[in-house]
Amino acid sequence: MIAISFIIPAYNSALTIRHCLDSFVNIKAKNHIEVMVVNDGSTDETANITQQYMSQYPYIKLINKENGGHGSVINTATKIAQGKYFKILDSDDRILPGALDKFVHALKKIDTDVVLTHFKTLDYRTKHVRDYRMRDIRFGHVYSFEEFWKHKKNVSKVFHLHGITYKTDFYTDLKLELTERISYEDQEFTTLPFAKQPTIMPLNLALEEYSIGNTGQSTSGISMSNKLPQLEMVFWKLEDAAFENLPAIVKDYFFHKRCEFLLVCYMAMYKGAPRKDIRRWVQSLRNQLKEKNARLYNVTRKQYNICYILSILGITDDTIAKMQKYRLYKLVSNIIS
């Protein structure tokens, strides 16, 4: 039985795909996983490098498709994934040493709709490692979504692409089609399925190391400056979805996820350029939000003020990364707010 399919969207990933695939070699669980590298129309050596791994490791597979973006990769791969579960892993990330065999062993005994794991981030610029963990909950326990989200202060950090593993049947039965040819569709991926109030099992395992600080990422300053309309499109899609006939606990989760995503929008003020133009764009977004959702507008006011002042002061993303490494960012944020 294939316990899990790892889906790796890869577009011009020749410089990083080895780093990712190396984390799947020298493992015991090789008969229980499939690693699907989905080559999204790359023009570099991504496919050739993957084929080199395929010749040695039969569980590594290559799927070639025309370029359609991260969302199109997930839409395509989830329909053909053979694993009982599946997880998305970006091509510049890796599975942490020793974690995969433990994870597969656990999945063989699990039947919940969602499995949550801890993860780490590694900043390219500062080499700072940060842990995103759940705490003060029963690991290995089957929770209803309502029961689990009552612990949101202790668990919300892992409700991201890097912490979520979906049961394949649960996800495909949703018939969810992520928006294609844009960035930030991961917000749809980590939000919309929870409208179905899935059962959840948290595992006390750090599975993935997520690389940040890469200029090619959608959250880099250059990318964010060029993709403001995409940010706005995804935000309003989530905002519209939240007003459907949903239970109160789901509405609360959607509210939390939109608060997080608004912070990403606000951060564009000091990440991107020209800063004046981005500040005007954010202000326009907030003006619309004030009319449509005054609560969300007011709850995120502090984050907006912090990011606005950082932008005015000329603080750079690299400076923020260094402040976070030495735990100064929270102090400065409290002073500003």
N, C-alpha and C positions, 0 to 999 in steps of 0.2 A: 504494500500500500504506500502510495506517495502521501506523506503527511502534509507537506507544504510545497507550494510553488513560490519561488522568489522571482518577481517580475522586475527586470532592470531596464528602464527606459534609457536608451543610449543614442545620443546625437553628437557626432564628432567628439567621441569620448576616448580617443586613442591615448591621450596622456594620463587618463585615470582608470581605465577599465581593468588594467592588470591589478591595481591596488584593490579594486572591488573583488575581482574573481579569485585572487589569491586567498581571500578569506573563506573560500569554499573548498579548498584542497586540504589534504591530510585530515580528513574527518572520518568518523565511524558510520555516520548516518547516510552515506552516499546512496543507499538503495531506497531511501525514504524521502528524497527531495528531488525537485527539478529546479534548475536555474535558467530562467528564460531571458536571455539578452535580446531585447527588441530593438533592432537597429532602425532608427527612425529617419531613414533617408540620409545617413551620414555620407560625407564626401572624403573622409579620411580613412585611416586603417582600422577603424573600429571593428568591422566585420572580419577582417583577416586575423586580427589579434584574437578575437573570440573563437574563430575556427581552430587556432592553435591549441586552445584549452579544450575544445570539443574532442580533439583527437586523443587526448589523455583522460578526459573525464566525461563519460557518456551522459551524465546527468546535466551537463551544461549544454544548452541548446541555443541556436541562433534563429531568430525570426526577422526577416527583412521586410520592410514596408516603406511606402512613400512617406515623406515627412508630413506629420500632422500634429506634432506637439505632444507634450506629456500626457494630456488627457486622452488623446487618441490611442496612445500606447496601452493605457489601462483599459480603455474600452475594448481594444482588440484582444489583449492577452487574457483578460479575465474570462472571456468566452471559450478559450481553449485550454486554460490551465487545468492540469490533472490532479493537483493537490487537493486534499480535504480542506486545507486552509491556503491562503495566499498572503504575501506581504510585498509591498513596493520598496525597492531599495535603489536609491539613485546611484549612478555609475561612478561617482566620486566618493561614495561611502563604503563602509565595510561592516561585516559581522565581527564582533569582538572575539578575540581568541578564547576558545573553550566553551563559548556560549551555544554554538549551533547544536551540538550533540545533546546538550541538556534541554534545549528548546524542543527539538524533535521528539525526544523521549517523553516530554510533558504533553505534547500535542496528540500523541497516540492515545492518551487517556482522557482527552478533553472533547466536549461536544457543544460548547457554548458558541454563540454567534460571533462573539468578539473576544480576542485575547489581547491583554495589554501587558507590555513589558517596559522596563526602564530603558533609557538610552543616554548616550553621551554626545556632546558636541566637541569638535576639535577646530579651533580657529587657526586657519592657515597663517595669519599674520603674526599672532602672538604665541602660538602653540599652546594656548590655554585650553584646558579640558574642563568642561562643565557637566555635571550630572543632572539629569532630569528623572526624578524618582517619585514613586508613590510611597506613602508612609501611613502608619497607623490604621491599616486595614488587614483583613484576613487574606493572605495570599493562598492561591489554590482553592478558593471558595467560589461557588457559583452564585453570582449576584443577579437579581433583576436590575434593569437599568435604573429604575426609580430608587431602589435601595442603594445602588452604587453611587449615583450622582448626589446623594445626600452627603457624601464625603468629598464633595468637589474641591474643597480647599486643600485636601491631601492628595488628590489624584489628577487634577485638571492639567498638570504639566505634561502628561504623557498622551493626551488626546490629540496627537499630531500624527502625521504620516509616519514618523519614525518610531512611534510607540504602538500603533494599531496593527493588528493582524485580524483579517476578516475570515470567517468561514465562507468558503467559495460559494456553496449553495445559497447561503443567506444573502450574499451580495448579488449574485446573478439573478435571483428571484426578484430583486428590487427593480430590475430592468432600468437601472440608472445609467444615463448617458452623460458623461462629463463633457463640459464644453471643450471643444477642440480648437487647436491653433492659437491658444492663448496660454499665458502663465497664470499661476495662482489658483488653478482648478483643484489643487490639493485641498483648498478650503471647502470645496463642494464634497470632495471625497471623505473628509473627516467630519463633516457636519450632517449632510442630508440623510445618510443611512440610519442615523440615530432617531429619526422620526418614527421608526418601527420599534423603538424601545427594545433593543437586542439584549439577550442575556450576556453577561460579561464574566470572564475569569481573569484576575490579575495574577501575574507570576513575578516572583521575587528574583528577577533575572535581568541584567543589563545586556541587551542583545546587539544593539547597533551603535556605531560611531558615525555621526553625521558631520560632514565637513562644512564649515562656514567660512566666510571671508574671501571666497573665490569670486573674482570680478565677473565671471560668466554666469553666476547664479541670478535668479529672478529677483532676489532681495538685495543685490548689489546696487550701488548708487547709479551706475550707468544703466543697468537694466530697468530699474524702477523709473528713471526719468523718461525712458522711451515707452514705458508700458502703463502709464497712468490710466488711459482708457480701459485697459484690461482689469486693473485694480478696481475701478469703479463698476465695471460690468459685473464682476463676481460679487462685489459687496451688495449691489442691489438685487442680485439673484438670491442671495441668502436672506436679505431683508424681506423680499416678497414671500419667500418660502416660509418664513417665520410666522406669517399671519394666516396661514392655513389653519384648519380646525385641528389643532394639536393639543395633547394633554399639557397641563401646566408644567410638569417636570421637563418635558421636551422643549417647551418654549423657553424655559430657564437655560437649558443647554445651548439652544440656538442664540440666546441673548449673550451668553458668555463667549461663544465663538465669534460673534459679530464684534464684541468689544475687543477681542484679540486682533481681529482683522483690521479694525479701525486704527489700532496702534501701528500696524504695518503701514497703513496709508499715511499716518501722521509722521512716521519715521522718514518718509520720503523727503520731508522738508529739510532735514540735515544730511541725508544720504545723497540726494540727487542735485542736479544743477540744470538750468539756472534757478537758484533758490527762490527768487521773487516769484517766478512763474509757478513753481510748485506750491508756494504758500498760498497763492491766489487759487490754485486748483483745490487745495485742501479746504480753504475757506468756502469755496463754492459747494463742495461736498457737505460741509457742516451746515451751510444755510439750508440746503435741501433736507438734511437730516433733522434740523430743528422743526421743520414743518411736518415731517412724516413721523418722527419718533423722538419726542422731546426727552423721554427718559434716557434713551441711548445717547443723545446729544449731551445731556447733563452729566451722566455717569463717566463719560470719556473726556470731560473738560480738562481734568488735571493732566492726563496724558498729552492732550493737545497743547496745553500751555507749556509743558516741559519741552516738547519737540519744537515748538515755535521759538522759544527762547534759545535753545541750542542752535537752531538755524540762524537766528539773528546774530548770535555770538560767533558764528563761523566755525563751530565745533565740527570736526570731521568724524566719519564713521570709524576711522582708525583710532582716533582719540577715544571714542566711546569704548572700543574693544579693549584698549589698554586700561581704561577706568574700571571696566567690568572685571578684568583680570585681577586688579588689586582692590576690588570691592569698594571703589569710590563712587560708582555711578549711583547707587541707591542713596548715598549721603548727599550728593549734589542734587539729585532729583527732589529729595525732601526739602532742601534749602530753596530750590526754585519754586516749588509748589506752595 
